[in-house]
Amino acid sequence: MAGGKRAQGAETGFVTEPIEAFVHLRMHSAYSLLEGALTIPRLVALAAENRMPALALTDSNNLFGALEFSESLAQARIQPIVGSTLSLSFATEAEATPGAEIRRPSADGRIALLAKDAEGYANLMRLSSNAYLAAVETGEVVTSIRQLAAQAQGLIALTGGPEGVIDLALAEANPDLARGRLAALKSIFGNRLYVELQRHGLPHERAVEPVLLELAYDAHLPIVAANEPYFAAPDDFEAHDALLCIAAGSYVTVDQRRRLSPDHYFKSAAEMRELFADLPEAIETTIEIARRCSYRPKERAPILPQFLTATRSSEAQGDIEAAELRRQSEDPKLARTFLLKSSLIDSVREAARIT
């Protein structure tokens, strides 16, 4: 970082940061369905325009844009960091009884996870997939604290900002609950846990920040600054607010609904450093986290299972597989089964999208 120069990163092959840098670790793209308004190409353009050394994508409960994001930023010589913002529950899952409907607890808030290495990315995929499979039965995409603990290796955790599990407990005037949740997360992640601060000028952010800082210092946890952009510029706020209304089936004139602010836009490093001038360590932590992340998913040819036969000739094996695919595609009974499965998959995807 010294001297404000750029150099090749030892682990990732991407450029490292100038001394005045800041890294957005809580980006939402259009893959945060009915929530984010930034396409991947737009994200890449914004990062390049602002000379960002790295960028993290943390779409809500999914990894739909992970590969496109990773490849696009790599081509622009910007370090991609893949993550996800998960809805988290600290409650214990109800035990299933014969004949009873499976019940899982509702979310207590959000947590942001970043893949530090290949194991972390694999665990992130498992967490996201399990949450969506559960949503088919429950109608809500939620990850339990038990599942998180089982799949935490290789992941860096941010506490989630104003909609996070810690901030929401503080907003409910329950610091003991917040302290207990923070201790539970620290026991899972250790030095891979960061207390997230966001400043958009909102009353609930200002109200909880002093206690949030106190909790972080008492627990000897580092703090990190985030802005959680959902759109490119302040002028996009009203259009994005209408998008949130569509997601909630509400109207812009309704007060009691989810609202963001015009400040949830893609801020420059200079803007973020000015915003957190009193807590410069929160800015520097974004660089630290980017340096800890040394993995990105890459495109590769599909790895398909072989149709096993007794033949050892690769050419003959290919002919046999092609003939079997042709037979199955022309079989009316198998065709109906395929259509039924496709319809079921579409229904599952639509249910997950709605949630």
C-alpha positions as CSV (number, residue, x, y, z in Angstrom):
1,M,0.0,0.0,0.0
2,A,2.9,2.4,0.5
3,G,3.4,5.2,-1.9
4,G,0.0,4.9,-3.5
5,K,1.4,2.7,-6.2
6,R,-0.1,-0.4,-7.7
7,A,1.6,-3.7,-7.8
8,Q,0.8,-7.3,-8.7
9,G,-0.9,-9.2,-5.9
10,A,1.0,-12.2,-4.7
11,E,-1.9,-14.5,-4.2
12,T,-4.6,-13.4,-6.6
13,G,-2.6,-12.0,-9.5
14,F,-4.7,-8.8,-9.4
15,V,-3.5,-5.3,-8.7
16,T,-3.2,-4.3,-5.1
17,E,-4.7,-1.1,-3.7
18,P,-3.4,2.5,-3.6
19,I,-3.0,3.9,-0.2
20,E,-6.3,5.9,-0.5
21,A,-8.3,2.9,-1.5
22,F,-11.5,1.5,-0.2
23,V,-13.2,-1.8,-1.1
24,H,-17.0,-2.2,-1.3
25,L,-17.7,-5.5,0.5
26,R,-21.5,-5.4,0.4
27,M,-22.5,-4.9,-3.2
28,H,-26.0,-6.0,-4.4
29,S,-26.5,-6.6,-8.1
30,A,-29.7,-7.2,-10.1
31,Y,-29.3,-10.9,-9.0
32,S,-30.6,-9.7,-5.6
33,L,-34.0,-10.3,-7.1
34,L,-36.5,-7.3,-6.8
35,E,-33.9,-5.7,-4.6
36,G,-30.8,-4.8,-6.4
37,A,-30.7,-2.5,-9.5
38,L,-27.1,-2.9,-10.7
39,T,-26.2,-5.2,-13.6
40,I,-22.9,-6.9,-13.5
41,P,-21.5,-4.9,-16.5
42,R,-22.6,-1.7,-14.7
43,L,-20.8,-2.9,-11.5
44,V,-17.6,-3.5,-13.5
45,A,-17.8,0.0,-15.1
46,L,-18.4,1.7,-11.7
47,A,-15.4,-0.2,-10.2
48,A,-13.2,0.7,-13.1
49,E,-14.3,4.4,-13.1
50,N,-13.6,4.7,-9.4
51,R,-10.3,2.7,-9.7
52,M,-11.4,0.2,-7.1
53,P,-8.7,-2.5,-6.5
54,A,-11.4,-5.1,-5.6
55,L,-15.1,-5.5,-5.2
56,A,-17.3,-8.0,-3.3
57,L,-20.7,-9.2,-4.5
58,T,-23.1,-10.2,-1.7
59,D,-26.4,-10.8,-3.3
60,S,-29.3,-11.8,-1.0
61,N,-29.4,-15.5,-0.3
62,N,-28.0,-16.6,-3.7
63,L,-24.9,-16.9,-5.9
64,F,-26.7,-16.5,-9.2
65,G,-24.3,-13.8,-10.4
66,A,-21.1,-15.2,-8.9
67,L,-19.5,-16.6,-12.1
68,E,-20.4,-13.7,-14.3
69,F,-19.2,-11.3,-11.7
70,S,-15.9,-13.2,-11.2
71,E,-15.1,-13.5,-14.9
72,S,-16.1,-9.9,-15.7
73,L,-14.1,-8.3,-12.9
74,A,-11.1,-10.5,-13.7
75,Q,-11.1,-9.4,-17.3
76,A,-11.1,-5.8,-16.0
77,R,-8.1,-6.5,-13.8
78,I,-10.1,-6.0,-10.6
79,Q,-10.1,-8.5,-7.8
80,P,-13.5,-10.2,-7.5
81,I,-14.6,-11.4,-4.1
82,V,-17.6,-13.6,-4.1
83,G,-20.0,-13.7,-1.2
84,S,-23.7,-13.7,-0.2
85,T,-26.0,-12.0,2.3
86,L,-27.9,-14.7,4.1
87,S,-31.0,-14.5,6.2
88,L,-30.0,-16.1,9.5
89,S,-32.0,-17.6,12.4
90,F,-30.6,-18.3,15.9
91,A,-33.6,-20.4,16.9
92,T,-33.4,-24.1,17.1
93,E,-35.1,-26.0,14.3
94,A,-38.2,-27.8,15.4
95,E,-37.9,-31.6,15.4
96,A,-40.0,-33.3,12.8
97,T,-42.7,-35.7,14.1
98,P,-44.5,-38.3,12.0
99,G,-47.3,-36.7,10.0
100,A,-46.4,-33.2,11.1
101,E,-45.4,-30.4,8.9
102,I,-41.8,-29.4,8.9
103,R,-41.3,-26.1,10.7
104,R,-38.2,-24.0,10.6
105,P,-37.7,-20.7,12.4
106,S,-38.0,-17.3,10.8
107,A,-35.0,-15.1,10.1
108,D,-33.6,-12.9,12.9
109,G,-31.7,-10.7,10.5
110,R,-29.0,-10.9,7.9
111,I,-25.3,-11.8,7.9
112,A,-22.8,-11.3,5.0
113,L,-20.4,-14.0,4.1
114,L,-17.3,-13.8,1.8
115,A,-15.5,-16.7,0.3
116,K,-11.9,-16.6,1.5
117,D,-10.8,-19.7,-0.4
118,A,-12.1,-22.6,-2.4
119,E,-13.4,-24.4,0.7
120,G,-15.3,-21.2,1.7
121,Y,-16.9,-20.9,-1.8
122,A,-18.0,-24.6,-1.6
123,N,-19.5,-24.0,1.8
124,L,-21.2,-20.8,0.5
125,M,-22.8,-22.9,-2.3
126,R,-24.0,-25.5,0.2
127,L,-25.5,-22.9,2.5
128,S,-27.3,-21.1,-0.3
129,S,-28.6,-24.4,-1.8
130,N,-29.8,-25.7,1.6
131,A,-31.7,-22.5,2.3
132,Y,-33.5,-22.7,-1.1
133,L,-34.4,-26.3,-0.6
134,A,-35.8,-25.5,2.8
135,A,-37.8,-22.6,1.2
136,V,-39.7,-25.1,-0.9
137,E,-41.3,-26.5,2.2
138,T,-41.4,-23.4,4.4
139,G,-41.8,-20.5,2.0
140,E,-38.9,-18.6,3.5
141,V,-35.2,-18.7,2.5
142,V,-33.5,-19.0,5.9
143,T,-30.2,-20.4,7.2
144,S,-30.0,-21.7,10.7
145,I,-27.1,-20.9,13.1
146,R,-26.5,-24.7,13.2
147,Q,-26.1,-24.9,9.5
148,L,-23.9,-21.9,9.5
149,A,-21.6,-23.4,12.1
150,A,-21.3,-26.6,10.1
151,Q,-20.3,-24.8,6.9
152,A,-18.2,-21.9,8.2
153,Q,-14.7,-22.9,7.2
154,G,-13.1,-20.7,4.6
155,L,-15.7,-17.9,5.1
156,I,-15.3,-14.4,6.4
157,A,-18.4,-13.0,8.1
158,L,-19.6,-9.4,8.4
159,T,-22.4,-8.8,10.9
160,G,-24.8,-7.5,8.3
161,G,-25.3,-3.7,8.9
162,P,-28.7,-2.2,9.9
163,E,-30.6,-5.3,8.7
164,G,-28.1,-7.6,10.4
165,V,-28.7,-9.9,13.4
166,I,-26.7,-7.7,15.8
167,D,-28.1,-4.3,14.7
168,L,-31.7,-5.5,14.8
169,A,-31.3,-6.7,18.4
170,L,-29.9,-3.3,19.4
171,A,-32.7,-1.5,17.6
172,E,-35.1,-3.5,19.7
173,A,-33.3,-2.2,22.8
174,N,-31.9,-5.6,23.7
175,P,-28.1,-5.3,24.0
176,D,-27.9,-8.6,25.9
177,L,-29.4,-10.4,23.0
178,A,-27.0,-8.6,20.6
179,R,-24.1,-9.5,22.8
180,G,-25.1,-13.2,22.9
181,R,-25.5,-13.3,19.2
182,L,-22.1,-11.7,18.7
183,A,-20.5,-14.2,21.0
184,A,-22.2,-17.1,19.1
185,L,-20.8,-15.8,15.8
186,K,-17.4,-15.2,17.3
187,S,-17.3,-18.8,18.5
188,I,-18.0,-19.9,14.9
189,F,-15.7,-17.6,13.0
190,G,-13.0,-16.4,15.4
191,N,-10.8,-13.9,13.8
192,R,-12.8,-14.1,10.6
193,L,-15.7,-12.1,12.1
194,Y,-16.0,-8.3,11.5
195,V,-18.5,-5.9,13.0
196,E,-20.0,-3.9,10.2
197,L,-20.8,-0.2,10.3
198,Q,-23.0,1.6,7.8
199,R,-23.7,5.3,7.6
200,H,-26.6,6.5,5.4
201,G,-27.8,9.2,7.8
202,L,-30.7,7.1,9.0
203,P,-32.0,7.5,12.5
204,H,-31.7,3.8,13.4
205,E,-28.1,3.6,12.2
206,R,-27.1,6.6,14.4
207,A,-29.0,5.1,17.4
208,V,-27.3,1.8,17.5
209,E,-23.7,2.7,16.4
210,P,-22.4,3.7,19.8
211,V,-23.5,0.5,21.4
212,L,-22.4,-1.5,18.4
213,L,-18.9,0.0,18.7
214,E,-18.9,-0.8,22.4
215,L,-19.8,-4.4,21.7
216,A,-17.1,-4.7,19.1
217,Y,-14.4,-3.3,21.4
218,D,-15.5,-5.4,24.4
219,A,-15.3,-8.5,22.2
220,H,-12.0,-7.5,20.7
221,L,-13.5,-7.6,17.2
222,P,-12.4,-5.4,14.3
223,I,-14.9,-3.0,12.7
224,V,-15.4,-2.6,9.0
225,A,-17.1,0.2,7.0
226,A,-19.7,-0.7,4.4
227,N,-22.1,1.2,2.2
228,E,-24.2,-1.7,0.7
229,P,-25.0,-0.1,-2.6
230,Y,-28.1,-1.2,-4.4
231,F,-28.0,1.4,-7.2
232,A,-25.4,3.5,-9.1
233,A,-26.2,7.1,-8.2
234,P,-28.5,9.1,-5.9
235,D,-30.8,10.0,-8.9
236,D,-31.6,6.2,-9.1
237,F,-33.2,6.2,-5.6
238,E,-36.8,6.8,-6.6
239,A,-36.8,4.1,-9.2
240,H,-35.2,1.7,-6.8
241,D,-37.8,2.6,-4.1
242,A,-40.5,1.7,-6.6
243,L,-38.7,-1.7,-7.1
244,L,-38.9,-2.4,-3.4
245,C,-42.6,-1.6,-3.5
246,I,-43.1,-4.1,-6.3
247,A,-41.2,-6.7,-4.2
248,A,-43.4,-6.0,-1.2
249,G,-46.7,-5.6,-3.1
250,S,-46.9,-2.1,-1.6
251,Y,-47.0,1.5,-2.8
252,V,-44.5,4.4,-2.5
253,T,-47.0,6.4,-0.5
254,V,-47.1,3.7,2.3
255,D,-44.9,4.6,5.2
256,Q,-44.7,1.2,7.0
257,R,-42.6,-0.7,4.6
258,R,-38.9,-1.4,3.8
259,R,-37.1,1.8,2.8
260,L,-33.5,2.6,2.0
261,S,-32.0,6.0,1.3
262,P,-30.5,8.0,-1.6
263,D,-27.1,7.3,0.1
264,H,-27.3,3.6,-0.8
265,Y,-25.4,4.3,-4.0
266,F,-22.0,3.4,-5.3
267,K,-19.8,5.8,-3.3
268,S,-16.2,6.5,-4.3
269,A,-13.2,5.7,-2.0
270,A,-12.9,9.4,-1.2
271,E,-16.5,9.7,-0.2
272,M,-16.2,6.7,2.1
273,R,-13.0,7.9,3.7
274,E,-14.6,11.2,4.4
275,L,-17.7,9.5,5.8
276,F,-15.6,7.5,8.2
277,A,-12.9,10.1,8.9
278,D,-13.4,9.5,12.6
279,L,-12.9,5.7,12.2
280,P,-10.1,5.3,9.6
281,E,-9.5,1.8,10.8
282,A,-12.9,0.8,9.5
283,I,-11.8,1.8,6.0
284,E,-8.4,0.1,6.3
285,T,-10.2,-3.1,7.3
286,T,-11.8,-3.3,3.9
287,I,-8.4,-3.6,2.4
288,E,-7.4,-6.2,5.0
289,I,-10.4,-8.4,4.1
290,A,-9.8,-8.1,0.4
291,R,-6.2,-9.3,1.0
292,R,-7.5,-12.3,2.9
293,C,-9.7,-13.4,0.0
294,S,-7.6,-15.3,-2.6
295,Y,-10.2,-17.3,-4.5
296,R,-12.6,-16.7,-7.4
297,P,-14.8,-19.2,-9.4
298,K,-13.7,-19.7,-13.0
299,E,-15.5,-20.9,-16.1
300,R,-14.9,-24.5,-17.0
301,A,-16.4,-27.2,-19.2
302,P,-19.3,-29.1,-17.7
303,I,-18.2,-32.3,-15.9
304,L,-20.8,-34.9,-16.8
305,P,-21.1,-38.4,-15.5
306,Q,-20.0,-41.1,-18.0
307,F,-22.5,-43.7,-19.3
308,L,-20.6,-46.8,-18.2
309,T,-20.2,-49.7,-20.6
310,A,-17.8,-52.6,-21.0
311,T,-16.0,-50.9,-23.9
312,R,-12.6,-49.3,-23.4
313,S,-12.4,-47.3,-26.6
314,S,-13.1,-43.6,-26.1
315,E,-14.5,-43.3,-29.6
316,A,-16.8,-46.3,-29.1
317,Q,-17.8,-45.0,-25.7
318,G,-18.9,-41.7,-27.4
319,D,-21.0,-43.5,-29.9
320,I,-22.7,-45.5,-27.3
321,E,-23.5,-42.4,-25.2
322,A,-24.9,-40.6,-28.2
323,A,-27.1,-43.5,-29.1
324,E,-28.4,-43.7,-25.5
325,L,-29.2,-40.0,-25.5
326,R,-31.0,-40.3,-28.8
327,R,-33.0,-43.3,-27.5
328,Q,-34.1,-41.5,-24.3
329,S,-35.0,-38.3,-26.1
330,E,-37.2,-40.2,-28.5
331,D,-38.9,-42.3,-25.8
332,P,-42.4,-40.8,-25.2
333,K,-42.6,-42.0,-21.6
334,L,-39.2,-40.6,-20.8
335,A,-40.1,-37.3,-22.5
336,R,-43.2,-36.9,-20.3
337,T,-41.1,-37.6,-17.2
338,F,-38.6,-34.9,-18.3
339,L,-41.3,-32.4,-18.9
340,L,-42.8,-33.1,-15.5
341,K,-39.4,-32.6,-13.8
342,S,-38.8,-29.4,-15.7
343,S,-42.2,-28.1,-14.6
344,L,-41.4,-29.0,-11.0
345,I,-38.0,-27.3,-11.1
346,D,-39.7,-24.1,-12.6
347,S,-42.2,-24.2,-9.7
348,V,-39.4,-24.4,-7.1
349,R,-37.5,-21.5,-8.7
350,E,-40.6,-19.4,-8.8
351,A,-41.4,-20.1,-5.1
352,A,-37.8,-19.2,-4.2
353,R,-38.0,-16.0,-6.3
354,I,-41.1,-14.9,-4.6
355,T,-39.5,-15.3,-1.2
